[in-house]
Amino acid sequence: MDGGGERLPGGRPVIGFLGPEGTFTHQGARLLHGPGADLRAAASIPAVIAGVADGSYDFGVVPIENTVEGIVTASLDGIVFRADPVLILREASVRITFDAYVSSAADAPLTAIGSHPHGIAQCARYVGGTGLAVERFPSTAAAVRAAAQRPGLMAIGAAGLQETYPVRVHDRAVEDHPGAYTRFVCLGLSGGPALPPAHAAGLTWKTSVALTPSWSHPGVLAELCTQFADQGIDIVSLASRPLPGFAGRYVFVVTVDRDRHAASLARAVRCLLHDGIRVKHLGSYLSDHDTAGVDSRQALVPPPGSLGLAHLDEVTQIFPGHVRAL
């Protein structure tokens, strides 16, 4: 299971994932590649991506976005800013729920609580309520493995890890927001091994690109988005990442609801090029994003403090600039 093992000639494809065994990424890798896949644990997200780039792994699985914490910047930056042609090949979503674990070896006073930073953030109320010192680990499973060896440490990790490590469940479902999902992507090299056909129901196409404007001016982001809207293309997600070495300049990572072969997407990309935008293809892939965790019956709830037209007087106090009557 550990990374760095021998590759067998003519054997199954080797898949790297953020380890150790029992991480949410491990669940994502099993979902994407099946329980019988040759999975190799890596110590970090950059190690997974580097292993794909240098051929140590045929494919790699990393988290890309959580519905509570947002974009996983280590994964996104590792794809956007590499010179190697590492592409997203497929995406799958895993339901996220956290349990709190302690060592099953012996009872001892608890002195610390630990997890991956995203796990700590998604269980902030529970973590804060313990009053324990907080420790951060490379992954949730690494924290649980450490708790098995340290009776004074409580760890937050995926449900069911008492089957993998000598720990017992202290509390169940300790997350702040039940029903969260994390999306995981399978990475591969351009021109490398192909994934088997996907047969799961409800999969739709997405294409991700990194767009770098040649200059910055008011409305540049609106102009980028307009090129897709003019072609009837829906932007599924939009993220900005700082352009290293250029303070105040950004790369915009745009994901749209089209296969890269779509004529409408080709027209939008050509328009972007004519506008002086540099375009990097990050992958065109099947995803379950339209179905995983989506409840069409649930009304949209904006962040607390959001204002609508019914609060126009309050909005005017915040933005008092003179506006001609509409």
Solvent accessible surface area in square Angstrom, and as a share of the most:
residue,aa,sasa,rsa
1,M,107,0.48
2,D,110,0.57
3,G,31,0.29
4,G,79,0.76
5,G,42,0.40
6,E,148,0.66
7,R,105,0.38
8,L,128,0.64
9,P,130,0.82
10,G,92,0.88
11,G,40,0.39
12,R,149,0.54
13,P,67,0.42
14,V,3,0.02
15,I,4,0.02
16,G,0,0.00
17,F,0,0.00
18,L,12,0.06
19,G,6,0.06
20,P,17,0.11
21,E,68,0.31
22,G,9,0.09
23,T,3,0.02
24,F,22,0.09
25,T,5,0.03
26,H,12,0.06
27,Q,65,0.29
28,G,0,0.00
29,A,0,0.00
30,R,106,0.39
31,L,105,0.52
32,L,26,0.13
33,H,39,0.17
34,G,23,0.22
35,P,103,0.65
36,G,52,0.50
37,A,23,0.18
38,D,27,0.14
39,L,10,0.05
40,R,23,0.08
41,A,13,0.10
42,A,12,0.09
43,A,85,0.66
44,S,41,0.27
45,I,14,0.07
46,P,83,0.52
47,A,42,0.32
48,V,0,0.00
49,I,1,0.01
50,A,38,0.30
51,G,6,0.06
52,V,1,0.01
53,A,20,0.15
54,D,105,0.54
55,G,38,0.37
56,S,63,0.40
57,Y,21,0.08
58,D,26,0.14
59,F,3,0.01
60,G,0,0.00
61,V,0,0.00
62,V,0,0.00
63,P,16,0.10
64,I,15,0.08
65,E,43,0.19
66,N,4,0.02
67,T,74,0.43
68,V,53,0.31
69,E,65,0.29
70,G,25,0.24
71,I,52,0.26
72,V,13,0.08
73,T,61,0.36
74,A,47,0.37
75,S,0,0.00
76,L,8,0.04
77,D,39,0.20
78,G,19,0.18
79,I,1,0.01
80,V,9,0.05
81,F,77,0.32
82,R,74,0.27
83,A,110,0.85
84,D,45,0.24
85,P,76,0.48
86,V,5,0.03
87,L,29,0.15
88,I,7,0.04
89,L,44,0.22
90,R,37,0.14
91,E,7,0.03
92,A,10,0.08
93,S,10,0.07
94,V,13,0.07
95,R,134,0.49
96,I,4,0.02
97,T,46,0.27
98,F,3,0.01
99,D,5,0.02
100,A,0,0.00
101,Y,0,0.00
102,V,6,0.04
103,S,2,0.01
104,S,59,0.38
105,A,83,0.65
106,A,58,0.45
107,D,122,0.63
108,A,43,0.33
109,P,117,0.74
110,L,52,0.26
111,T,89,0.52
112,A,5,0.04
113,I,1,0.01
114,G,0,0.00
115,S,0,0.00
116,H,44,0.20
117,P,56,0.35
118,H,50,0.22
119,G,1,0.01
120,I,18,0.09
121,A,43,0.33
122,Q,11,0.05
123,C,0,0.00
124,A,53,0.41
125,R,165,0.60
126,Y,46,0.18
127,V,9,0.05
128,G,58,0.55
129,G,69,0.67
130,T,43,0.25
131,G,69,0.67
132,L,35,0.17
133,A,65,0.50
134,V,58,0.33
135,E,55,0.25
136,R,156,0.57
137,F,34,0.14
138,P,87,0.55
139,S,3,0.02
140,T,11,0.06
141,A,0,0.00
142,A,14,0.11
143,A,0,0.00
144,V,0,0.00
145,R,110,0.40
146,A,19,0.15
147,A,0,0.00
148,A,13,0.10
149,Q,140,0.62
150,R,98,0.36
151,P,48,0.30
152,G,17,0.16
153,L,0,0.00
154,M,4,0.02
155,A,0,0.00
156,I,0,0.00
157,G,0,0.00
158,A,0,0.00
159,A,47,0.37
160,G,31,0.30
161,L,8,0.04
162,Q,58,0.26
163,E,148,0.66
164,T,60,0.35
165,Y,28,0.11
166,P,89,0.56
167,V,9,0.05
168,R,105,0.38
169,V,36,0.20
170,H,78,0.35
171,D,55,0.28
172,R,156,0.57
173,A,64,0.50
174,V,11,0.07
175,E,25,0.11
176,D,17,0.09
177,H,98,0.44
178,P,107,0.67
179,G,32,0.31
180,A,7,0.05
181,Y,42,0.16
182,T,12,0.07
183,R,39,0.14
184,F,2,0.01
185,V,1,0.00
186,C,0,0.00
187,L,0,0.00
188,G,1,0.01
189,L,50,0.25
190,S,61,0.39
191,G,87,0.84
192,G,34,0.33
193,P,68,0.43
194,A,91,0.71
195,L,30,0.15
196,P,92,0.58
197,P,104,0.65
198,A,32,0.25
199,H,164,0.73
200,A,71,0.55
201,A,99,0.76
202,G,37,0.36
203,L,42,0.21
204,T,51,0.30
205,W,110,0.39
206,K,12,0.05
207,T,2,0.01
208,S,4,0.03
209,V,6,0.04
210,A,5,0.04
211,L,0,0.00
212,T,34,0.20
213,P,11,0.07
214,S,62,0.40
215,W,133,0.47
216,S,78,0.51
217,H,60,0.27
218,P,133,0.84
219,G,40,0.38
220,V,20,0.12
221,L,63,0.32
222,A,63,0.49
223,E,85,0.38
224,L,3,0.02
225,C,38,0.23
226,T,65,0.38
227,Q,32,0.14
228,F,0,0.00
229,A,69,0.53
230,D,101,0.52
231,Q,44,0.20
232,G,55,0.53
233,I,9,0.05
234,D,84,0.44
235,I,44,0.22
236,V,52,0.30
237,S,40,0.26
238,L,77,0.38
239,A,19,0.14
240,S,54,0.35
241,R,50,0.18
242,P,74,0.46
243,L,43,0.22
244,P,89,0.56
245,G,82,0.79
246,F,122,0.51
247,A,109,0.85
248,G,58,0.56
249,R,73,0.27
250,Y,95,0.36
251,V,4,0.03
252,F,26,0.11
253,V,10,0.06
254,V,1,0.01
255,T,9,0.05
256,V,1,0.00
257,D,49,0.26
258,R,66,0.24
259,D,35,0.18
260,R,135,0.49
261,H,133,0.59
262,A,26,0.20
263,A,65,0.51
264,S,15,0.10
265,L,8,0.04
266,A,36,0.28
267,R,124,0.45
268,A,0,0.00
269,V,32,0.19
270,R,144,0.52
271,C,49,0.29
272,L,1,0.01
273,L,93,0.47
274,H,164,0.73
275,D,63,0.33
276,G,24,0.23
277,I,9,0.05
278,R,176,0.64
279,V,46,0.26
280,K,68,0.29
281,H,69,0.31
282,L,2,0.01
283,G,1,0.01
284,S,21,0.13
285,Y,7,0.03
286,L,35,0.17
287,S,0,0.00
288,D,24,0.13
289,H,19,0.08
290,D,75,0.39
291,T,76,0.44
292,A,20,0.15
293,G,50,0.48
294,V,88,0.51
295,D,62,0.32
296,S,113,0.73
297,R,212,0.77
298,Q,132,0.59
299,A,81,0.62
300,L,168,0.83
301,V,120,0.69
302,P,75,0.47
303,P,98,0.61
304,P,139,0.88
305,G,72,0.70
306,S,54,0.35
307,L,65,0.32
308,G,39,0.38
309,L,152,0.76
310,A,99,0.77
311,H,84,0.37
312,L,99,0.49
313,D,114,0.59
314,E,86,0.39
315,V,41,0.23
316,T,71,0.41
317,Q,144,0.64
318,I,96,0.49
319,F,143,0.60
320,P,105,0.66
321,G,54,0.52
322,H,179,0.80
323,V,109,0.63
324,R,205,0.75
325,A,98,0.76
326,L,215,1.07
